């Protein structure tokens, strides 16, 4: 039996093909030798199944080439193409093998056209089994490849979506921050305005420079969160009070970058900003 590949760069599949191809025809030789022993054939009779297997291995390589070249054809057209080739291949194997067989069986040589046709079809079932296994495995490999490509595309789409969400800064936060900076400038509080601009710059740089698909430690995540909270503390002043209570064993825990920022942002937006006394 055989296996084939539609991927020219997949060397492992080529190795598997040759392993199964040679093993299959080697097993055919072994089965022929066991048959000879069981039926008391002469000691040199092994050459008959060896010849049949050698010819079978060669002609099926030709069938494999045709299948690979015409694999894009519709199944019916491919089948119509392969049937006469299988019949011809069976006749070739029988013709060569029978030349060796007649040394052990003089009556095995066909004497009529009908016998010749019957003998020429003797290997058709072996070839049909080879072609059937080849096509079955090839279709299975194509299905596996398509599944792998679909999974890869889905994974890439998922990563792209995560990155898009990751880089999608809340417009309200940016608008409110810029408004606060503008107000500080109008109030001539340039030092605070400058500090707020620097904080916003650092936060934006961190948001864009870090890969959202990479994990960071909780300490790194809170350092990034501090950049965001520093900006909000300038906006809300004493209305925003920050307390942290983190166990020492948690500092090295891994999590996706900026996972906590949207949670804190929503807490400020919906819980703190709406309260006169803050929170």
C-alpha positions as CSV (number, residue, x, y, z in Angstrom):
1,X,0.0,0.0,0.0
2,X,1.2,3.6,-0.5
3,X,0.9,7.1,0.7
4,X,1.4,10.2,-1.3
5,X,1.6,13.9,-0.7
6,X,0.4,17.0,-2.5
7,X,2.9,19.1,-0.6
8,X,6.3,19.2,-2.4
9,X,8.2,20.4,0.6
10,X,6.9,17.8,3.0
11,X,9.9,15.4,3.1
12,X,8.4,13.4,6.0
13,X,5.5,12.4,3.8
14,X,7.8,11.3,1.0
15,X,9.6,9.1,3.5
16,X,6.3,7.6,4.7
17,X,5.4,6.9,1.0
18,X,8.5,5.0,0.3
19,X,8.3,3.2,3.6
20,X,4.8,2.0,3.0
21,X,5.3,1.4,-0.7
22,X,8.4,-0.8,-0.2
23,X,6.9,-2.5,2.9
24,X,3.7,-3.3,1.1
25,X,5.3,-4.9,-1.9
26,X,7.8,-6.6,0.4
27,X,4.9,-8.1,2.2
28,X,3.5,-9.3,-1.2
29,X,6.7,-11.2,-1.8
30,X,6.6,-12.7,1.7
31,X,3.0,-13.8,1.1
32,X,4.0,-15.3,-2.2
33,X,6.8,-17.3,-0.6
34,X,4.5,-18.6,2.1
35,X,2.1,-19.7,-0.6
36,X,4.9,-21.5,-2.4
37,X,6.0,-23.4,0.7
38,X,2.4,-24.3,1.6
39,X,1.8,-25.8,-1.9
40,X,5.2,-27.5,-2.1
41,X,6.6,-25.4,-4.9
42,X,10.3,-25.7,-5.9
43,X,12.9,-23.9,-3.8
44,X,13.6,-21.3,-6.5
45,X,9.9,-20.4,-6.8
46,X,10.5,-17.2,-4.7
47,X,11.6,-15.5,-7.9
48,X,8.0,-15.5,-9.2
49,X,6.5,-13.4,-6.4
50,X,9.7,-11.3,-6.3
51,X,9.3,-10.5,-10.0
52,X,5.6,-9.7,-9.6
53,X,6.4,-7.4,-6.7
54,X,9.2,-5.7,-8.5
55,X,7.0,-5.0,-11.5
56,X,4.2,-4.0,-9.3
57,X,6.3,-1.5,-7.4
58,X,7.5,0.0,-10.7
59,X,4.2,0.2,-12.5
60,X,2.5,1.7,-9.4
61,X,5.2,4.4,-9.3
62,X,3.9,5.2,-12.8
63,X,0.3,5.2,-11.6
64,X,1.4,7.5,-8.7
65,X,2.9,10.0,-11.2
66,X,-0.3,10.0,-13.2
67,X,-2.4,10.5,-10.1
68,X,-0.3,13.3,-8.9
69,X,-0.3,15.0,-12.3
70,X,-4.1,14.7,-12.8
71,X,-5.2,15.0,-9.2
72,X,-7.0,18.3,-9.9
73,X,-9.4,16.5,-12.4
74,X,-13.0,15.8,-11.3
75,X,-13.3,12.4,-9.7
76,X,-15.2,10.9,-12.6
77,X,-12.7,12.0,-15.1
78,X,-9.8,10.8,-12.9
79,X,-11.5,7.4,-12.5
80,X,-12.1,7.2,-16.3
81,X,-8.4,7.9,-16.9
82,X,-7.2,5.4,-14.3
83,X,-9.3,2.3,-15.3
84,X,-7.5,1.7,-18.6
85,X,-4.1,2.4,-17.0
86,X,-4.8,-0.1,-14.2
87,X,-5.8,-2.7,-16.8
88,X,-2.7,-2.0,-18.9
89,X,-0.5,-2.2,-15.7
90,X,-2.0,-5.5,-14.7
91,X,-1.2,-6.9,-18.2
92,X,2.4,-5.7,-18.0
93,X,3.0,-7.3,-14.6
94,X,1.4,-10.5,-15.8
95,X,3.4,-10.6,-19.1
96,X,6.8,-10.2,-17.3
97,X,5.9,-12.5,-14.4
98,X,4.6,-15.2,-16.6
99,X,7.9,-15.4,-18.5
100,X,9.4,-16.4,-15.2
101,X,6.5,-18.6,-14.1
102,X,6.6,-20.9,-17.2
103,X,10.0,-22.1,-16.0
104,X,8.1,-23.8,-13.1
105,X,4.8,-24.4,-14.8
106,X,4.8,-25.1,-18.6
107,X,1.0,-25.2,-18.7
108,X,0.7,-21.7,-17.3
109,X,1.5,-20.1,-20.6
110,X,-1.7,-18.8,-22.3
111,X,-2.5,-20.6,-25.5
112,X,-5.6,-18.7,-26.5
113,X,-6.6,-15.1,-26.7
114,X,-9.2,-15.6,-24.0
115,X,-6.6,-17.1,-21.7
116,X,-4.2,-14.3,-22.3
117,X,-7.0,-11.7,-21.4
118,X,-7.9,-13.7,-18.3
119,X,-4.3,-13.9,-17.2
120,X,-3.6,-10.2,-17.9
121,X,-6.3,-9.3,-15.4
122,X,-4.8,-11.4,-12.7
123,X,-3.2,-8.5,-10.8
124,X,-6.0,-6.0,-11.2
125,X,-7.2,-6.5,-7.6
126,X,-3.8,-5.8,-6.2
127,X,-3.5,-2.6,-8.3
128,X,-7.0,-1.5,-7.4
129,X,-6.1,-2.0,-3.7
130,X,-3.0,0.1,-4.2
131,X,-4.7,2.9,-6.0
132,X,-7.6,2.8,-3.5
133,X,-5.3,3.1,-0.6
134,X,-3.3,5.8,-2.3
135,X,-6.3,7.9,-3.1
136,X,-7.8,7.4,0.3
137,X,-4.7,8.5,2.2
138,X,-4.2,11.4,-0.2
139,X,-7.8,12.6,0.4
140,X,-7.2,12.2,4.1
141,X,-4.0,14.2,3.9
142,X,-5.8,17.0,2.0
143,X,-8.5,17.1,4.6
144,X,-5.9,17.3,7.3
145,X,-4.1,20.1,5.4
146,X,-7.3,22.1,4.9
147,X,-8.2,21.6,8.6
148,X,-4.7,22.8,9.6
149,X,-5.0,25.9,7.3
150,X,-8.5,26.7,8.6
151,X,-7.2,26.4,12.2
152,X,-4.2,28.6,11.4
153,X,-6.4,31.2,9.7
154,X,-8.8,31.2,12.6
155,X,-5.9,31.6,15.0
156,X,-4.5,34.5,13.0
157,X,-7.9,36.1,12.9
158,X,-8.2,35.7,16.6
159,X,-4.8,37.2,17.2
160,X,-5.6,40.1,14.9
161,X,-8.8,40.7,16.8
162,X,-7.0,40.7,20.1
163,X,-4.4,43.1,18.8
164,X,-7.1,45.3,17.4
165,X,-8.9,45.4,20.8
166,X,-5.5,45.9,22.5
167,X,-4.6,48.9,20.4
168,X,-8.1,50.4,20.6
169,X,-7.7,53.0,23.3
170,X,-10.9,54.1,24.8
171,X,-11.8,57.4,23.1
172,X,-13.5,58.8,26.2
173,X,-10.3,58.3,28.2
174,X,-8.2,60.1,25.6
175,X,-10.8,62.9,25.1
176,X,-11.2,63.5,28.9
177,X,-7.4,63.5,29.3
178,X,-6.8,66.0,26.5
179,X,-9.6,68.1,27.9
180,X,-8.0,68.0,31.4
181,X,-4.7,69.0,29.8
182,X,-6.3,71.9,27.9
183,X,-8.0,73.1,31.1
184,X,-4.7,73.0,33.0
185,X,-3.0,75.0,30.3
186,X,-5.8,77.6,30.4
187,X,-5.4,77.8,34.2
188,X,-1.6,78.2,33.6
189,X,-0.9,75.1,35.6
190,X,1.8,74.2,33.2
191,X,3.7,71.9,35.5
192,X,0.7,69.7,36.1
193,X,-0.2,69.8,32.4
194,X,3.3,68.8,31.5
195,X,3.2,66.0,34.0
196,X,-0.1,64.8,32.6
197,X,1.2,64.9,29.0
198,X,4.3,62.9,30.0
199,X,2.1,60.4,31.7
200,X,-0.2,60.0,28.7
201,X,2.9,59.7,26.4
202,X,4.3,56.9,28.6
203,X,1.0,55.1,28.7
204,X,0.5,55.3,25.0
205,X,4.1,54.1,24.3
206,X,3.6,51.2,26.6
207,X,0.3,50.3,25.0
208,X,1.8,50.3,21.5
209,X,5.2,48.8,22.2
210,X,4.0,45.7,24.1
211,X,2.8,42.6,22.2
212,X,-0.8,41.8,23.4
213,X,-0.2,38.1,22.7
214,X,2.7,38.0,25.2
215,X,2.2,37.4,28.9
216,X,3.6,39.6,31.6
217,X,4.0,39.2,35.4
218,X,1.5,40.8,37.7
219,X,4.2,43.3,38.8
220,X,4.8,44.4,35.2
221,X,1.0,44.7,34.7
222,X,0.6,46.9,37.7
223,X,3.5,49.1,36.7
224,X,1.7,49.7,33.4
225,X,-1.6,50.2,35.3
226,X,0.1,52.8,37.4
227,X,0.8,54.9,34.2
228,X,-2.9,55.0,33.6
229,X,-3.9,55.7,37.2
230,X,-1.3,58.5,37.5
231,X,-3.2,60.3,34.7
232,X,-6.6,59.7,36.3
233,X,-5.3,60.8,39.7
234,X,-4.4,64.2,38.1
235,X,-7.9,64.4,36.7
236,X,-9.9,63.4,39.7
237,X,-7.4,64.6,42.4
238,X,-8.6,63.6,45.9
239,X,-11.8,62.1,44.4
240,X,-9.8,59.1,43.3
241,X,-8.2,57.0,46.0
242,X,-6.1,54.0,45.1
243,X,-5.4,51.1,47.5
244,X,-3.7,47.8,46.6
245,X,-3.6,44.5,48.5
246,X,-1.7,41.9,46.8
247,X,-0.1,38.7,48.3
248,X,3.6,38.4,47.7
249,X,3.1,35.0,46.0
250,X,1.1,36.7,43.3
251,X,3.6,39.1,41.9
252,X,5.2,36.6,39.5
253,X,1.8,35.3,38.2
254,X,1.5,35.6,34.4
255,X,-1.4,37.2,32.6
256,X,-2.0,38.9,29.2
257,X,-0.6,42.4,28.9
258,X,-3.0,45.2,30.0
259,X,-5.7,42.7,31.0
260,X,-6.5,44.8,34.1
261,X,-6.6,48.2,32.5
262,X,-10.1,48.0,31.0
263,X,-11.5,46.7,34.4
264,X,-10.0,49.6,36.3
265,X,-11.1,52.0,33.6
266,X,-14.7,50.9,33.8
267,X,-14.5,51.0,37.6
268,X,-13.5,54.7,37.4
269,X,-15.9,55.5,34.7
270,X,-19.0,54.0,36.3
271,X,-18.3,54.0,40.0
272,X,-15.9,56.8,40.8
273,X,-16.6,59.5,38.2
274,X,-20.3,59.5,38.9
275,X,-19.9,60.0,42.7
276,X,-19.4,63.5,44.0
277,X,-17.1,62.2,46.7
278,X,-15.3,59.9,44.3
279,X,-14.3,56.5,45.5
